[in-house]
Amino acid sequence: METDPPSSRTARRGGPPPAASGPGLDGLVQVANKIRDAVESVIEGKPAVVRLALTVLLAEGHLLIEDVPGVGKTMLAKALARSVDCSVRRVQFTPDLLPSDITGVSAYNQEMREFEFKPGPVFANIVVGDEINRASPKTQSALLECMEERQVTVDGTTYELEPPFMVISTQNPVEMEGTYPLPEAQRDRFTARISMGYPDPAAEMEMLDTHGQASPLDRLSPVAHASDVRDLIEVVRRQHVSQAVRQYAIDLVGATRGHPELRLGASPRATLHLVRAARAYAALDDRDYVVPDDVQDLAVPVLAHRLLPTAEAQVDRRRPEQVVTDLVKRLPVPSPGK
């Protein structure tokens, strides 16, 4: 678990000078490209994955990275966290982890003769939760309030979390022994779920060259500040989403709720996350408006992990990703100019 304050990390890693306040769309693209290049110096051959991780960061969301062991899930999370000079905490989820180990605890101070709150690792700008499904549901639930409301309540006292705030969690979908499936309420709070996938041979060869002697994370320095990210989030919030594109997102999410192959469709929160992510996705393309293609590109990573297939669909090996892909192909796309 990283415990260095931001100032000491800047001195150690040689952090960047403070950027000018209030960047526009051009400034967003420049800073985002710096972060992307820094992450891609560690994660070989996965530009789409890195872009989606950046999209979630700028959409004020949370990211779930789910894949088999050894493909770089934790490496991606740590690379993104180290690329921004902000407070970072890493939590290794285990079956004996307690909720107070995440949120913090009120301890009695003998000298002051009163209870004193000791903040937990959730009090950081970026929280990296490794193998989140290894903790019990009781411990997993400690993240529910902070992920949705950006606050933590301990012993009746509510503490606000400093923006930007992002949870990046990893989980292994194939090793079921000693794991607890994430409840629907927890999955619904993650803006997007991504899978790293295996690298192609060329990227794997490059990985052997860059990772063979030392971890590239050791050479990664921050290229942006937490204040930069806050400014970029404000730019993303101003992105234009037309009435037609918003209705398209509503129709797409609504189509999952009555689908015969799904016993649980996407929630209204999913619609909100889809539009927020589309704003960030468009901004990374240097556009100040959202088009239907942005919604289509993000539909699977934003919606699929929230859906529960029926027993019949599971027997037929129909995954939620396939259902969302079919819906994207079937629903009419808004005409340009609407």
N, C-alpha and C positions, 0 to 999 in steps of 0.2 A: 504494500500500500504506500503510495507516494504521499509524503507529508511536507515537502518543501513549500514554503510560501512563494507566491509569484515572484517577489523581488529576488529571492535567492536563486530561483530557477533561471531568471533572466541573466543574472550575473554568471552563473555556471555555464549556461548554454549559449550565451551571447545573443540575447533576444533582440528583436528588431526595434528600431526607434519608433516612437509613437507616431501614428498616422494622423493626417489632418481629419478633423471632425466632419461629419455629414457628407460622406461620399454619395455620388449619384450612381446611376447604373454602370457607367464606365468604370468607376472606382470599384464597384462590386465585382465586376468581371476580373479586374486586375488582381484584387486581393484573393478572390476565389481561385484564380489560376495559380497563384503562388502556393496556396494550400494544397491544391490538387497535385502540382508538381512535386511538392514535398512528400505527400503520401505515396505517389506513384514511384518515388525513388526507393521506397521500401516494398510496396506491393507491385510485383511484376505482372504485366499483361492483363490487368483487370480495370481498364478505364471506365467501363460502365458501372462497375461496383463502386469505384471511388466517387464517381459523379453522383450516384444515388446517395451515398453517405453524406456528401456535401449538401445535397438537396435537403435531406432531413435536418441537418444542422441549421440551415438558413430558414427552414420552415418551422423552427421552434419545436421540433419533434424529437422522438426517441427511436433508436434503431435496434432491431433484433437481427443478429447474424447467426444463421442456423446452417450448419453443414457438418460433414464428417470430420474426424480429427486430422490435424496436420495440414490444413489447406490455408491457414493464415487468418483465422477469425480474430483471435486476440491481437495478432500483429496489426491488422487493419484498425482495430479500435485504438490501440496504443499509438499508432502512427498519426491518426487524426487528432488524438488528444495532444500529442507532442508538437504538432504543427502550429497550434495556437497557444500563445503564452498566457495561460490561465490556470486556475487551480484544478488539479486533476487528482482523483482518488481511484484506486483500484480495489475491488472487493472480490475475493475468491469465495464463491458460494459453496458451502458444505452442509451436510445434513444437520450438524450441531450449531450452525449459525443462528443467532437470536435476532429478533427485530431491533433490539436496542443496539446491537452491533452495527446496525446500518444507520438508524436515526439519531443515536446518541442517548445519553442517560443523565438523570439528575443525581449527582453524588453529594453526600454531606461533607462540607468543608469544616474540618475541626477547628481551624484557626478563626474563620469568620463566623462559625456557629450558624450556618445556614446552608441550604441546598444550592448547589452550583451546577449549571447545565454544561455537560461535556459534549460538544457536537460530534456526531458520527461522520462517516465518510460521505454521506449523502450531501453534506454541506460543501459542495464543490461545483465548479462550472461544468465539468465533464466527469461523470461517474462511469467507470468501466466495471461492469458486473460479469465476471467470468463464470461460465457454466451455471447460469441462473437457475436452471431446472434441477440442480442438486440440492437446493435448499428446500425446506418444508414450505407448504402453502402459507403457514402462519408468518414465516419470515419473508416470503415473497410479497405478502400483503403490505409489508412495511413500505414498499415502493409506490403503492397505489396513490396515496395522497400527494406525494411530492411530484409524481409524473404528471398528474392531471392539474393540480392546483398550485404547483411551484411553492409549496409550503410544507412544514412538518409540525405536527402537534405532539408534544410530549408532556405528560402530566398536566394536561389542561392548558398549556401555554403553546401558542402558535408562533413559529419562527418562519420568516420569509426567506426564500432562497434567492440568491443573487443571480440575475440573468447575465449571460446566457446560461441555461441549464439544460443539459442533455444526458440521458442515460443510454449507454451503448452496452447491450448485453449479448452474450454468446451462449449457444446451447448446442448440444450434440443430439441429432435426431435418431441415431441408430443404437446408441448404448443406453438401454432402458434400465439396467440394474442400478439401484441406488438413486434414481431420479424421480421427480414429481412433475407431471405435465403442468404447464402453465395454465391457470384458470382463464376462462373467457374474458373476465374483466381485466386481467393483466395483459393478455395479448391485444386487447382492443386499445390499450393505451400506447402501444408501439405504433408509430406512424407507418413504418415500413419494415418488412422482413426481406432480407436478401440472403442468397447462398453464394459462397465464393466460387465453388466449382473447381475442378482440377485445372491447372495451367496447361497451355499448349506446350509442345516440346521446346520451342524456341524460348518461351518465357521461363520454362523450368531450367534450361541451360543457363540463361541469364541469372536466375536465382542462385545457381551453384557458384557462379562467379562472384556475385555480390554478397551472398550469405555464407560462403564457404569458410572464410577466415574469421569474420566478426559480424555481429548483427548491425545492419544499417541503421537501426534505431539509435545506436550509440552516437552516430554522426548527425542525427536529425536535430536541427535547431528550429525554434519557433519562427514563423514567417509572418505572423499576425498576432494582434493582441485581442484580449476579450472585448475591449472597447470597439475594435474594428468589427467584430462579429455582431455586437449590439447595433452598430450603425448599419451593417448590411441587412440585418433583420428588418430594420425600419424601412429600408429601400424595398425589400421584398413585400412588405405589407402594403405598399403603394402600387403594386402591380395591378393592372386593369384586368378584370375578368368580366366578360360580357354576360348579359342575361342568358343568351343562348348557351354559352359554355357552362354556366352554372346549372342551367336546367339539364344539360347533357350529363353532368356529374350526378345530379339527383336521380335521373332516369337510370343511369348505370348502377348506382348503389341500390336503388329501389328494385331493380330487376333481380337482385340476388335474394330478396326477401320472400319472393313467392316461387322461387325456382324449384322444380320437382326433385332435383338432385341434392338439395341443401336443406338441412333441418334447422340451420341458423344462418340468417343472412347478415349483411353488414349493418352497422348501427348508424344513427345520425352523426356520431363522432367520426365515423369513417368518411362521410361526405365532407365534413369540415377538414379532416386531414388530407383528403384527396385534393381539395381546392388549394389549401395552403402549400402542399408539395408542388402542385402545378405552377403556382406563382414563383416559387424558388427555381423550379426546373426551367421556366421561361427566362428568368433573370440570368441564369447561367448561360443561356443561349444569346445573351445580349438583346433581349426583347423586353419591352415594358408592357406587354400584353400576353395573355394566355390563349393558346389555340387548342382545338380538340385533340390534336396529336399529343400534346403534353399530358392530357388526361388519359389517353389511351396507353402511352408509354408507362405511366405510373400505376395503371389499374391493377396489374397483377401484384407488384410488391406492396402496394398499399392495402389492397382488399383481401387477398387470398388467405392470409394467416388468420383473419377474423371469421372465416366461414367454416361451418361444420357440415361435412357431407352426410347424407343418409346412409343407412346400413346397406341399401341396395347399391348405391354409388361406390361404396367401399368394396363391395364384392366385385363390382365391375372394374375396380381399380381406376375410378374416375376421381382425379384430384381436384381440389378447389381451383387450382391454377388453370386447369383446362376449362372449367366452367366459366371463369372470368374471361378467358381468351375467347370463348365462344360468344359470350355476351358482347364483347367489344366488336366482334365481327358482325354480329346480328343487328345491333341497335343502329338506327339512322344517325349520321353525323350532322351536326348543324351546318348550314350553308354559310359560306364566307359573307361577312358583312352583317350578320345578324347579331 
